[in-house]
Amino acid sequence: MPEFPVEVDGWLIMSDGQAATSRRTALKFLGAGGGAVAASALLSACNGAQSNTSAGGVGAFPSTPPWRFTFINHVTTNSFFVPTKNGLADAAKLLGLPEPQWTGSTEGNVSEMASAMSTAINGNVDGIAVALTDNNAFVAPTKQALAKGIPVIAYNATAAGNYPLTYVGQDLYQSGFLMGQRIARDVTSGTILVGISQPGGNNVQPRLDGITDALKQAAPSVQVLSINTGAEQANELNAITAAYDGHTDAKGVYAVDAGSTASIAQLIKNRGIQGKIHAGGYDTLTDTLNGVQSGALDFTIDQSAYLQGFLPVLYMYLFRLSGTLVSPPFTDTGLTFVTKENVGPYISANSRFEGGPKNDLVPMPSSIPLPAATGATH
């Protein structure tokens, strides 16, 4: 029997089979360039060692099976969900789990999503995260999953009358209401166009409802004209362009989804109407951020898409690990208005947290802006 620890290729193999960096390897990394570069290299090495392990046992947690989680999505190829997929993959790697399956529909087809969920249930997966874009289609599958001991978490969209353990995503109606109040600062009368990819869908309709209700209070002379841009991202620019061409007197062009918002930025650039019309929307696609930086868009709203992948994995893991004792909390992933004043870090970082390609450590600012004061608790 070998005497432990044994060094293999710069790693110390412990008696329990776990790997750790040797002092020699650590010093080699730390001498490679110092600071963030060396730390990043060392972290990558540690992550590489962890990815070679199976069955959990992360940190002080007991060893676990390689639990399989599945995400059911409504637009599986949409650019908005790139950071969501990054988040779920990162969480799984952190916990020593297989990367969750990403499935559902490419065009918002509820039947395809329900079918994918049934397949996951019949395949005895260990947890399901589902975007509850419909109030009725997922009730029976959710009940079936829970009856089989499969935890179900809603992410990105939730539904009244269903039974997920919790919801991880933005408060959609409230975000729309706040957006409506923001629009009323710039537009007090006339028509505004609002693109929506899936009218009636639980993932976007509450935002449109919030905008409409806020404007009724703050700017009642504004008429909201909704534009169905469709669930296929490639066609949204055509829909937005056609709508604008039919209403060139519109005082503003807005959207409640990522693809439509990016299309508005493209429209304004293509037509050279920057500064002649107000505009804004949701999420942090490249065209959108560039539009905010150039002034084509007044704002976009960041809802932390990364967390909508990362947290469901973490919550399902803890729920199973604790035998249901650690119940997942309702989590509002927030709302940040991204404007010309604060868009710089989004663009310079170009980080995987927002769907970009960079995996680098994002530098902290020299100071943190004061957040809103917390409300009183009773």
C-alpha positions in Angstrom: 0.0 0.0 0.0 1.4 3.5 -0.8 2.0 6.0 1.9 -0.4 9.0 1.7 -0.3 11.7 0.6 1.2 10.8 -2.8 2.1 13.5 -5.3 0.9 12.8 -8.9 1.5 15.5 -11.6 1.7 18.2 -9.0 -1.3 17.1 -7.0 -1.3 15.5 -3.6 -3.6 12.5 -3.5 -5.0 12.0 0.0 -5.9 8.7 1.6 -9.6 9.4 1.0 -9.0 9.9 -2.7 -9.3 13.7 -2.7 -6.8 15.8 -4.5 -5.1 18.9 -3.3 -2.4 21.1 -4.8 1.1 20.4 -3.6 3.2 23.3 -2.2 5.4 23.0 -5.3 2.5 23.3 -7.6 1.0 26.2 -5.7 4.3 28.1 -5.7 4.6 27.5 -9.4 1.2 29.0 -10.0 1.8 31.9 -7.6 5.1 32.7 -9.4 3.4 32.7 -12.8 2.5 36.3 -12.7 1.2 37.2 -9.3 -2.1 38.8 -8.3 -5.3 38.0 -10.1 -3.6 36.0 -12.8 -2.0 33.6 -10.4 -5.1 33.3 -8.3 -7.2 32.6 -11.4 -4.7 29.9 -12.5 -4.8 28.3 -9.1 -8.6 28.4 -9.0 -8.7 26.8 -12.5 -6.5 24.0 -11.3 -8.7 23.4 -8.2 -11.8 23.4 -10.4 -10.2 20.9 -12.8 -9.4 18.6 -9.9 -13.0 18.9 -8.6 -14.5 18.2 -12.0 -12.8 14.8 -12.0 -14.6 13.8 -8.9 -18.1 12.3 -8.9 -20.8 12.1 -6.3 -20.5 15.3 -4.3 -18.9 15.5 -0.9 -18.2 19.1 -1.4 -16.7 21.1 1.5 -18.1 19.8 4.7 -21.1 18.1 3.0 -21.4 14.3 3.1 -20.8 12.4 -0.1 -23.9 12.4 -2.3 -25.0 10.6 -5.5 -24.4 12.5 -8.8 -27.9 14.0 -8.8 -29.3 14.8 -12.2 -31.3 18.0 -12.6 -33.3 19.1 -15.6 -34.2 22.7 -16.7 -37.4 23.1 -18.8 -37.2 26.2 -20.9 -39.6 28.0 -23.3 -37.0 29.4 -25.7 -34.0 27.1 -25.4 -31.8 28.9 -28.0 -32.6 32.5 -27.0 -29.5 34.6 -26.3 -31.0 35.8 -23.0 -30.5 32.4 -21.4 -26.8 32.1 -22.1 -25.9 33.5 -18.6 -28.6 31.2 -17.1 -27.0 28.2 -18.7 -23.6 29.5 -17.4 -25.0 29.7 -14.0 -26.5 26.2 -13.8 -23.3 24.8 -15.2 -21.2 26.7 -12.6 -23.4 25.6 -9.7 -23.2 22.0 -10.8 -19.5 22.1 -11.1 -19.1 23.7 -7.7 -21.2 21.0 -6.2 -19.6 18.1 -8.1 -22.8 17.3 -10.0 -23.3 16.5 -13.7 -24.3 19.5 -15.7 -28.1 19.8 -15.7 -30.0 19.0 -18.9 -31.3 22.0 -20.8 -34.5 21.2 -22.8 -38.0 22.4 -23.6 -39.1 24.4 -26.7 -37.3 26.7 -29.1 -40.5 28.7 -29.9 -42.5 28.9 -26.6 -44.5 25.8 -27.4 -46.2 24.9 -24.1 -47.0 21.3 -25.3 -43.4 20.7 -26.1 -42.3 22.0 -22.7 -44.9 19.8 -20.9 -43.7 16.8 -22.9 -40.1 17.5 -22.0 -41.1 17.8 -18.3 -42.9 14.5 -18.5 -39.9 12.9 -20.1 -37.7 14.1 -17.2 -40.2 12.8 -14.6 -40.4 9.4 -16.3 -36.6 9.3 -16.4 -36.5 9.7 -12.6 -34.4 12.9 -12.6 -33.5 14.2 -9.2 -34.9 17.7 -9.6 -36.7 19.9 -12.2 -36.5 23.7 -12.7 -39.2 24.9 -15.1 -40.2 28.2 -16.5 -44.0 28.3 -15.7 -45.0 30.3 -18.8 -48.6 28.8 -18.7 -51.0 28.7 -15.8 -52.5 25.2 -16.7 -50.1 23.1 -18.7 -47.6 22.3 -15.9 -50.0 21.7 -12.9 -50.4 18.0 -13.5 -46.7 17.4 -14.3 -45.7 19.3 -11.2 -48.0 17.2 -9.0 -46.7 14.0 -10.6 -43.1 15.0 -10.0 -43.6 15.9 -6.3 -45.5 12.7 -5.8 -42.4 10.8 -7.0 -40.2 12.8 -4.7 -38.8 15.0 -7.4 -38.4 18.7 -6.3 -39.8 21.3 -8.7 -38.7 24.9 -8.7 -40.0 27.6 -11.0 -37.5 30.0 -12.6 -37.8 33.0 -14.8 -41.7 32.7 -14.8 -44.1 31.4 -12.3 -47.9 30.7 -12.4 -50.8 31.1 -10.1 -52.4 27.9 -9.1 -49.3 25.7 -9.5 -47.3 24.0 -6.9 -43.5 24.6 -7.3 -41.5 24.6 -4.1 -40.5 28.2 -4.8 -39.8 30.8 -7.6 -36.4 32.1 -8.6 -36.7 35.2 -10.9 -37.8 38.7 -11.2 -41.0 40.1 -9.8 -42.3 40.6 -13.3 -45.3 42.8 -12.7 -43.4 45.1 -10.3 -40.6 45.4 -12.8 -43.1 46.5 -15.4 -44.7 48.9 -13.1 -41.3 50.5 -12.3 -40.5 50.6 -16.0 -43.8 52.4 -16.6 -43.0 55.0 -14.0 -39.6 55.5 -15.7 -41.2 55.9 -19.1 -43.6 58.6 -17.7 -40.5 60.7 -16.9 -39.9 61.1 -20.6 -43.3 60.6 -22.3 -46.4 62.2 -21.0 -48.7 62.0 -24.0 -49.1 60.3 -27.4 -48.5 56.7 -28.4 -45.7 54.3 -27.4 -45.0 50.9 -29.0 -44.2 48.0 -26.6 -42.8 44.8 -28.1 -43.7 41.6 -26.5 -42.4 38.2 -27.6 -45.2 36.0 -26.2 -48.4 37.9 -25.4 -50.2 36.2 -22.5 -47.1 34.3 -21.4 -46.3 34.4 -17.7 -42.7 35.4 -18.5 -43.6 38.7 -20.2 -47.3 39.6 -20.0 -47.0 40.7 -16.3 -44.4 43.3 -17.3 -46.7 44.7 -20.0 -49.5 44.8 -17.5 -47.3 46.7 -15.0 -46.3 49.2 -17.6 -49.9 49.9 -18.6 -51.1 50.3 -15.0 -48.2 52.6 -14.1 -48.9 54.9 -17.0 -52.6 55.0 -16.2 -51.5 56.6 -12.9 -48.4 58.6 -13.9 -49.2 59.6 -17.5 -52.8 58.8 -18.4 -52.5 60.6 -21.8 -50.0 58.0 -23.0 -51.5 55.2 -25.2 -49.8 51.8 -25.1 -49.8 49.9 -28.4 -48.4 46.3 -27.8 -46.6 44.6 -30.7 -46.4 40.8 -30.9 -42.8 40.2 -31.9 -42.9 36.4 -31.7 -40.8 33.9 -29.8 -38.3 33.5 -32.6 -35.5 35.9 -31.9 -34.4 36.2 -35.5 -37.8 37.6 -36.5 -38.2 40.2 -33.8 -36.3 43.0 -35.7 -38.7 42.7 -38.6 -41.7 42.9 -36.3 -40.4 46.0 -34.5 -39.4 47.7 -37.7 -42.8 47.1 -39.3 -44.6 48.4 -36.3 -42.5 51.6 -36.2 -43.0 52.1 -40.0 -46.7 52.1 -39.3 -46.4 54.5 -36.4 -43.6 56.9 -37.1 -45.3 59.4 -34.9 -44.7 57.2 -31.8 -43.1 59.0 -28.9 -41.3 55.9 -27.7 -40.4 52.3 -28.5 -40.1 49.9 -25.7 -40.0 46.1 -25.1 -40.6 43.6 -22.3 -38.2 40.9 -23.5 -34.5 40.6 -24.4 -34.7 40.0 -28.2 -37.3 42.8 -28.8 -35.2 45.2 -26.8 -32.0 44.4 -28.8 -34.1 44.8 -32.0 -35.2 48.3 -30.9 -31.5 49.3 -30.5 -30.8 48.0 -34.0 -33.9 49.8 -35.5 -32.8 53.1 -34.0 -29.3 52.7 -35.3 -30.5 51.6 -38.7 -32.9 54.5 -39.1 -30.7 57.1 -37.6 -33.4 58.3 -35.2 -31.3 58.4 -32.0 -32.3 61.3 -29.9 -35.6 61.7 -31.8 -37.5 58.9 -29.9 -37.3 57.5 -26.4 -36.6 53.8 -26.0 -35.8 51.1 -23.5 -36.4 47.6 -22.4 -35.0 44.5 -20.8 -31.8 42.5 -20.4 -28.2 42.8 -21.4 -27.7 41.4 -24.9 -24.7 43.0 -26.7 -26.8 45.2 -29.1 -28.8 46.4 -26.1 -25.8 47.4 -24.0 -24.3 49.1 -27.0 -27.5 50.9 -27.6 -27.5 52.2 -24.0 -23.9 53.3 -24.3 -24.6 55.2 -27.6 -27.8 56.8 -26.3 -30.1 55.0 -28.6 -31.8 53.4 -25.6 -32.5 55.4 -22.5 -32.2 52.3 -20.3 -32.4 48.6 -20.1 -33.3 46.4 -17.0 -31.0 43.8 -15.7 -32.8 40.9 -14.0 -29.7 38.7 -13.1 -30.3 35.9 -15.6 -27.2 34.1 -14.2 -28.8 33.6 -10.8 -31.9 32.1 -12.5 -29.6 29.2 -13.4 -27.3 29.1 -10.5 -29.7 29.3 -7.6 -32.2 26.6 -8.6 -29.3 24.1 -8.8 -28.1 25.1 -5.3 -31.6 25.0 -3.9 -32.4 21.6 -5.3 -29.1 20.3 -4.1 -29.7 21.5 -0.5 -33.3 20.3 -0.5 -32.2 16.8 -1.4 -29.1 16.9 0.9 -31.3 17.9 3.9 -34.1 15.5 3.1 -36.4 18.6 2.6 -35.4 20.3 5.8 -33.7 23.2 3.9 -36.7 24.6 2.1 -35.8 26.8 -0.9 -36.8 30.5 -0.4 -38.7 32.6 -2.8 -36.0 34.7 -4.6 -36.5 37.9 -6.5 -33.5 38.2 -8.7 -33.9 41.9 -8.7 -34.1 44.9 -11.0 -31.3 47.2 -12.0 -31.8 50.1 -14.4 -28.8 50.1 -16.7 -28.3 53.6 -18.2 -25.5 55.5 -19.9 -24.1 56.3 -16.5 -23.6 52.8 -15.3 -23.4 50.7 -18.5 -19.6 50.9 -18.7 -18.7 47.9 -16.4 -21.2 45.7 -18.3 -19.4 46.4 -21.6 -15.8 46.4 -20.4 -16.3 43.2 -18.4 -18.1 41.4 -21.2 -18.5 38.7 -18.6 -20.2 35.3 -18.7 -22.3 36.6 -15.8 -24.1 38.6 -18.4 -23.7 36.3 -21.4 -20.3 37.4 -22.6 -17.3 35.2 -23.4 -14.9 36.3 -20.6 -14.3 34.2 -17.5 -12.0 36.7 -15.8 -12.3 38.1 -12.4 -14.3 41.3 -12.7 -12.6 44.0 -10.7 -14.5 45.6 -7.9 -15.2 49.4 -8.1 -13.4 51.7 -5.7 -16.7 52.3 -3.9 -20.2 50.7 -3.9 -23.2 53.0 -4.7 -25.6 53.4 -1.8 -28.5 51.1 -2.3 -32.1 52.0 -1.4 -32.7 52.1 2.3 -34.4 49.0 3.7 -38.0 49.3 4.8 -39.1 48.9 8.4 -40.0 45.3 9.5 -42.8 44.6 11.9 
